[in-house]
Amino acid sequence: MTEPLETELYLSSEKDELFEKGPWPKPFAFNAEVVKVFDNMVSRSVPLYREVVAATVHWTRAYYQPKTRIIDVGCSTGTFLELLGRFLKQPAILVGIDNSQDMLDKAREKLTQVQQIHQIELICESAENISFENSSVVVMNYTLQFLSLPQRQKLLRKIYQGLVAGGLLFLSEKVRSSCPQFQETITNHYEAFKTRNGYAQNEIERKKEALENVLVPLTEAQQLQMLNDSGFKQVESLVKFHNFVSFVSLKLG
Ligand SMILES: C[S@@+](CC[C@H](N)C(=O)[O-])C[C@H]1O[C@@H](n2cnc3c(N)ncnc32)[C@H](O)[C@@H]1O
């Protein structure tokens, strides 16, 4: 359990130049063009992305209960499931949910090796329509933020109900500050991060516009309340870096 993880991620995509060259998706959607550049986009746009995926593997291994399922909601191209598959010693049932078939087609390719050890189920469906019964770990990294507020609450309740006792939800989200002044400073810092990762100012602006009303961040306090209202009474903010937070939530036995 304590051996170091070789956390090199299997990222494979074209360079993200979508908002430089176009035609870019407006409003933003996970369409085929986005899928082509997704791995590059996510790793250049989410601070601490690699560390969060590695932490998710660490927590999944710690809370996985044999004969239960591990479910990744919004699994995209399968990066987390692939890393997990390499490090989970015993064969397990790994389920990836995404409502984009293009994402799942890439995930299927990426998971070819780990499929020799684990049972992989990739389901193209909206997360609200999924059963979480008999799962001991549910991962939902940077996905809940794309659902409407009533859908978010409903989905979290469903996850809580489906998890076995002692089961874990690992949730990562973009968040915003309730203080406009802080929010401005946070946004400036985030845009500087994207600039350092090679995005030009016009790309940053265009993507921000495209994401308006598509990705609607809550404050950390609102997110904690929603988790609490869904049944999770043991919640910890595990990783926080400006406007991105990862929470671990336990279903008590
Ligand atoms: C930002 S990506 C998630 C990144 C991924 N979890 C990772 O860590 O690399 C959001 C994903 O959620 C999917 N998605 C958005 N809304 C969804 C929904 N209602 N049900 C299932 N998947 C959804 C998108 O297709 C996309 O692949």
The ligand as an ORCA input file, in Angstrom:
! r2SCAN-3c Opt
* xyz 0 1
  C     -13.571     17.764    -17.907
  S     -14.005     16.207    -18.457
  C     -13.547     15.109    -17.141
  C     -12.097     14.823    -17.075
  C     -11.722     13.470    -16.536
  N     -12.498     13.077    -15.401
  C     -10.258     13.474    -16.196
  O      -9.913     13.573    -15.019
  O      -9.459     13.423    -17.124
  C     -15.745     16.084    -18.312
  C     -16.266     14.801    -18.932
  O     -17.601     14.605    -18.495
  C     -18.396     14.187    -19.580
  N     -19.769     14.580    -19.240
  C     -20.318     15.832    -19.212
  N     -21.584     15.783    -18.796
  C     -21.858     14.474    -18.536
  C     -22.994     13.768    -18.069
  N     -24.130     14.402    -17.777
  N     -22.920     12.437    -17.918
  C     -21.766     11.761    -18.213
  N     -20.646     12.374    -18.654
  C     -20.696     13.711    -18.812
  C     -17.797     14.852    -20.803
  O     -18.088     14.163    -21.999
  C     -16.311     14.829    -20.466
  O     -15.675     13.679    -20.974
*
